[in-house]
Amino acid sequence: MAEKKVILVTGIAGYWGGQVASRLIAEAEQGPDDSAGESGDLHIIGLDIEPPKQEIKGLDFIQADIRNPLLIDLLKSEDVHTVCHLGFIDYGRPSEASFDINVMGTMKLLGACAEAGTRKVVIKSSTTVYGASPSNPGFLTEQHPLQGNRSRGYTRDMVEIEAFCNGFRRQQPEMILTIFRFPNIVGPTADTPITRFLKEPRSPVLLGFDPLMQVIHERDVVEALVYGVMNDHPGVFNVAADGILPLTKLMSLAGKLPIPVFHLFAYWGMDLLGSTGMNDGRYIPIELDYLRYPWVADLTRMHNELDFIPRYTADETLYEFAGQQRLRHYVPETDALAYDEERLHDTIERRRRAKERQKANAARMAEEDVDNEQR
């Protein structure tokens, strides 16, 4: 029997850690021959300072902090092949606590992985690290300077983490380090700044500004992370759904009516809330610059090098979100049937696109085989 590949997922008590671990366990149970049972060659370890709120069947849970100095010994003793790092906390305002866990924790984790001989690390990041600016080009490539707004704790921490990763990658060229930068994450269960923004009864926008926006479905985020774990693609990749939408169109598809606010008043109000120590994220969970200026990521590397295509388009992602929000309240039967029709239509389209990609990949592989035989 072949030795199992050990994959360690950090932040297992959080939403993303639990989702990715569950998906990897399903991959392990499926097995290399697509048969159910214990035939898979993966062993999934979950790491966090507290256990998951809900039991994850098949998970090997270890309660520990990523900053623990004995983490090196753990990685060595378990012969960990890949680490998927999702153990981040999202604070509205910068704080020492978030910096210590997010930035220092990642540094110590990467150092432990290097010393233990871990082969690969996959990290979830965000396209907010580019920053929103009137001088941004139409499409931000992975090489664009990271100028994210440092007034938000999570964005500031991710900029610091990625800066450290740049140097770490040069020092440890033998390790595969993969970073996925995701835009606004939308879905029926994920709690993200954009979903909190769209769930508000009144969603403010800045008068006179309507920046282009990108989204990605929560399931595609999980699939991309699992894809990165299962395949070797070193480097940084922007990963987003097909489709770029103005903010007002995004809100319209999500069933929200924008409320224009003069931008000077909005900035003044946010500064006032911050100075009083109140959680301004409760009122506007997205930094105002990101509702004012463009920050659209280029997806060329995702298509050409990563070879990963999200299943949901931007429109489908937002239609589903709006439908789920309607179903949380009583809706007439005609509306429920209309939503069911839209959902089935989108499902058919996604399955059709998946089949076309499979056929294209099969044809490409066949051509490569023919070329190899002729040589």
C-alpha positions in Angstrom: 0.0 0.0 0.0 1.4 3.4 -1.0 2.3 5.8 1.8 -0.3 8.5 2.3 0.5 12.2 1.5 0.0 14.2 4.6 -1.7 17.6 4.2 -2.0 20.0 7.1 -4.7 22.7 7.1 -4.4 25.6 9.5 -7.3 27.6 10.9 -9.5 24.4 10.9 -11.9 26.0 13.4 -12.6 28.8 10.9 -15.0 28.7 7.9 -12.3 28.3 5.2 -10.3 25.8 7.0 -13.3 23.6 7.7 -14.5 23.9 4.1 -11.1 23.1 2.5 -10.4 20.2 4.9 -13.9 18.7 4.2 -13.3 18.9 0.4 -9.8 17.3 0.8 -11.2 14.5 2.9 -13.8 13.9 0.2 -11.0 13.8 -2.4 -9.2 11.2 -0.2 -12.3 9.0 0.2 -12.9 9.1 -3.5 -9.5 7.5 -4.1 -7.3 7.4 -7.2 -9.7 5.0 -9.0 -12.8 7.1 -8.2 -14.0 4.4 -5.7 -15.3 5.3 -2.3 -13.7 4.0 0.9 -10.2 4.2 2.4 -8.4 3.9 -0.9 -7.3 7.5 -1.0 -3.7 8.4 -0.6 -4.3 11.6 1.5 -4.2 12.1 5.2 -5.7 15.4 6.4 -4.6 17.1 9.6 -6.4 20.1 11.0 -4.6 22.6 13.2 -6.1 25.3 15.3 -6.1 26.7 18.9 -9.6 25.4 19.3 -11.6 22.4 17.8 -14.0 22.9 14.9 -17.5 23.8 16.0 -18.9 20.9 14.0 -17.2 17.6 13.7 -15.4 17.0 10.4 -15.5 13.2 9.8 -12.2 11.8 8.8 -10.2 14.8 10.1 -7.1 14.3 12.2 -7.4 17.3 14.6 -4.4 18.6 16.5 -5.0 21.5 19.0 -2.1 23.9 18.7 -1.1 27.4 17.8 0.9 28.0 14.6 3.3 30.1 16.7 4.2 27.2 18.9 7.9 26.5 18.7 7.3 22.8 18.7 5.5 23.1 15.3 8.7 22.1 13.6 8.7 18.8 15.5 5.1 18.2 14.6 5.7 18.8 10.9 8.7 16.4 10.9 7.1 13.7 13.0 3.9 13.7 10.8 6.0 14.0 7.6 3.8 16.8 6.3 4.0 17.2 2.6 1.7 20.3 2.1 0.4 23.0 4.3 -2.7 25.0 3.4 -2.5 28.1 5.5 -5.9 29.6 6.3 -5.4 30.5 9.9 -6.1 34.3 9.6 -8.3 36.6 11.6 -10.1 39.5 9.9 -10.0 42.7 12.1 -11.6 45.9 10.9 -8.9 48.2 12.5 -5.2 47.2 12.7 -4.3 45.7 16.1 -1.4 44.1 17.7 -3.4 40.9 18.2 -4.2 40.5 14.5 -0.6 41.4 13.5 0.8 38.8 15.9 -1.5 36.0 14.7 -1.6 36.9 11.0 1.8 38.2 10.2 4.1 36.8 12.9 2.2 33.5 12.8 2.7 33.1 9.1 6.4 33.9 9.4 6.9 31.3 12.1 4.8 28.8 10.1 6.9 29.3 6.9 10.1 29.1 8.9 8.9 25.8 10.5 8.0 24.4 7.1 11.4 25.2 5.7 13.2 23.6 8.6 11.0 20.5 8.6 11.3 20.0 4.8 7.7 20.6 4.0 7.4 20.5 0.2 4.6 23.0 -0.5 2.6 25.8 1.2 -0.6 27.3 -0.2 -1.8 30.6 1.1 -5.2 32.4 0.7 -4.8 36.1 0.0 -6.9 38.9 -1.4 -6.8 41.3 -4.4 -7.3 44.1 -1.9 -3.5 44.0 -1.4 -3.2 46.0 -4.7 -5.1 48.9 -3.2 -7.9 50.9 -4.8 -6.5 54.0 -6.6 -7.5 56.4 -9.4 -4.0 55.7 -10.9 -4.5 51.9 -11.1 -4.3 50.4 -14.6 -7.3 48.7 -16.1 -6.1 45.3 -15.0 -3.7 44.7 -12.1 -1.2 41.9 -12.8 0.4 39.8 -10.1 3.6 42.0 -10.5 1.8 45.2 -9.6 3.1 46.9 -6.4 1.1 46.1 -3.3 -0.4 49.4 -2.1 -3.4 48.1 -0.1 -5.2 50.4 2.3 -3.4 50.0 5.6 -6.3 51.4 7.7 -7.9 47.9 7.5 -6.2 45.4 9.7 -6.6 42.3 7.4 -5.4 44.1 4.3 -2.4 45.6 6.1 -1.5 42.2 7.4 -1.8 40.5 4.0 0.4 43.1 2.4 3.0 42.4 5.1 2.7 38.6 4.7 3.1 38.8 0.9 6.1 41.1 1.2 7.7 38.5 3.5 6.7 35.7 1.1 8.6 37.4 -1.7 11.9 37.2 0.2 11.1 33.8 1.6 10.6 32.4 -1.9 14.1 33.5 -2.9 15.6 32.0 0.2 13.8 28.7 -0.2 13.6 28.1 -3.9 13.1 24.3 -3.4 9.8 24.9 -1.7 6.6 25.3 -3.7 4.9 28.5 -2.4 1.5 29.2 -4.0 -0.5 32.3 -3.2 -4.1 32.9 -4.5 -5.5 36.4 -4.5 -9.3 36.4 -4.4 -11.5 39.4 -5.0 -14.9 39.9 -3.2 -16.1 36.5 -2.1 -19.8 36.0 -2.4 -21.9 33.0 -1.3 -24.9 31.9 0.8 -22.8 30.8 3.8 -19.5 32.7 3.7 -19.2 35.8 6.0 -17.1 38.3 4.1 -17.1 42.1 3.9 -19.0 42.1 0.6 -21.7 39.7 1.8 -22.1 41.8 5.0 -22.3 44.9 2.7 -25.0 43.3 0.5 -27.0 42.0 3.4 -27.5 45.4 4.9 -31.0 46.8 4.5 -29.4 50.0 3.2 -26.1 49.8 1.2 -24.4 53.1 0.7 -22.3 54.1 -2.3 -20.2 57.2 -2.9 -22.1 59.8 -5.0 -20.5 60.1 -8.4 -18.4 56.9 -8.2 -19.2 53.5 -9.7 -16.0 51.4 -9.8 -15.7 48.1 -11.7 -15.7 45.2 -9.3 -14.9 41.4 -9.4 -16.4 38.6 -7.4 -15.9 34.9 -6.9 -18.2 32.3 -5.5 -17.4 30.8 -2.2 -17.3 27.3 -3.6 -14.8 28.3 -6.3 -12.6 29.7 -3.6 -12.6 26.3 -1.9 -12.0 24.5 -5.2 -9.1 26.8 -6.1 -7.4 26.2 -2.8 -7.9 22.4 -3.1 -6.6 22.6 -6.7 -3.5 24.4 -5.4 -2.9 21.7 -2.8 -3.3 18.9 -5.3 -1.3 20.4 -8.2 2.1 22.1 -8.2 1.8 25.7 -9.3 4.4 27.9 -7.6 3.9 31.7 -7.6 1.1 34.2 -7.2 -2.2 34.0 -9.0 -5.2 36.3 -9.2 -8.3 34.1 -9.2 -11.8 35.5 -9.9 -15.0 34.7 -11.7 -15.6 35.6 -15.3 -17.2 39.0 -15.6 -16.4 42.5 -14.4 -19.3 44.6 -13.1 -19.9 48.2 -12.0 -20.7 48.4 -8.3 -24.2 49.5 -9.0 -24.8 46.6 -11.4 -23.3 44.2 -8.8 -25.8 45.6 -6.2 -28.7 45.3 -8.6 -28.0 41.7 -9.4 -27.8 41.0 -5.6 -31.2 42.7 -5.2 -29.9 45.8 -3.4 -30.8 49.4 -3.9 -27.8 51.8 -3.7 -28.0 54.8 -1.4 -25.7 57.6 -2.7 -23.7 59.4 0.0 -21.4 62.4 -0.7 -17.9 61.0 -0.4 -16.5 63.7 1.9 -19.3 63.1 4.4 -18.7 59.3 4.2 -15.0 59.6 4.9 -15.6 62.1 7.7 -18.1 59.7 9.3 -15.8 56.8 9.1 -13.0 58.8 10.7 -15.3 59.9 13.5 -16.3 56.4 14.2 -12.7 55.2 14.3 -11.7 58.0 16.6 -14.3 57.0 19.1 -13.2 53.4 19.1 -16.5 52.2 17.6 -16.4 49.3 15.1 -16.9 51.2 11.8 -17.1 47.8 10.0 -20.6 47.4 11.4 -21.8 50.3 9.3 -19.6 50.0 6.1 -17.7 46.7 6.1 -15.7 47.7 3.0 -13.0 50.4 3.0 -14.4 53.5 1.2 -11.5 53.6 -1.3 -12.6 50.2 -2.6 -16.1 51.6 -3.2 -14.6 54.6 -5.0 -11.7 53.6 -7.2 -10.9 50.5 -9.4 -9.0 47.5 -8.3 -9.6 44.9 -11.0 -7.2 42.0 -11.2 -5.8 40.6 -14.4 -6.6 36.9 -14.9 -4.2 36.0 -17.7 -2.0 33.8 -15.4 -5.1 32.0 -14.0 -6.2 31.0 -17.5 -2.8 30.3 -19.2 -0.6 29.0 -16.3 -2.8 27.9 -13.5 -5.3 26.3 -15.9 -8.1 26.8 -13.4 -11.5 28.2 -14.4 -14.1 29.1 -11.7 -17.4 27.3 -12.3 -19.6 30.3 -11.5 -19.6 33.5 -13.5 -20.0 36.8 -11.7 -23.7 37.1 -12.7 -24.4 33.5 -11.6 -22.7 34.1 -8.2 -24.8 37.2 -7.5 -28.1 35.8 -8.8 -27.7 32.8 -6.4 -26.8 35.1 -3.5 -29.9 37.2 -4.2 -32.1 34.1 -4.5 -30.8 32.7 -1.2 -31.5 36.0 0.5 -35.1 36.0 -0.8 -35.6 32.5 0.4 -34.6 33.5 4.0 -37.9 35.3 4.1 -41.3 34.3 3.0 -41.7 34.7 -0.8 -44.7 34.0 -2.9 -44.8 30.6 -4.7 -44.4 32.4 -8.1 -41.2 34.0 -7.0 -39.9 30.7 -5.6 -40.6 29.0 -8.9 -38.9 31.8 -10.8 -35.8 31.5 -8.6 -35.8 27.7 -9.1 -35.9 28.2 -12.8 -33.0 30.7 -12.8 -31.0 28.4 -10.5 -31.5 25.4 -12.8 -30.6 27.4 -15.9 -27.4 28.5 -14.3 -26.6 24.9 -13.2 -27.1 23.7 -16.8 -24.8 26.4 -18.1 -22.1 25.6 -15.6 -22.3 21.9 -16.4 -22.2 22.6 -20.1 -19.1 24.8 -19.7 -17.4 22.1 -17.6 -18.0 19.4 -20.3 -16.6 21.7 -22.9 -13.5 22.3 -20.9 -13.1 18.5 -20.4 -13.4 17.9 -24.1 -10.9 20.6 -24.9 -8.4 19.2 -22.4 -8.9 15.7 -23.8 -8.3 16.9 -27.3 -5.2 18.9 -26.2 -3.8 15.8 -24.5 -4.5 13.7 -27.5 -2.6 16.1 -29.7 0.3 16.1 -27.3 0.4 12.3 -27.4 0.4 12.3 -31.2 3.3 14.9 -31.2 5.3 12.8 -28.8 4.8 9.6 -30.9 5.9 11.4 -34.0 9.1 12.6 -32.3 
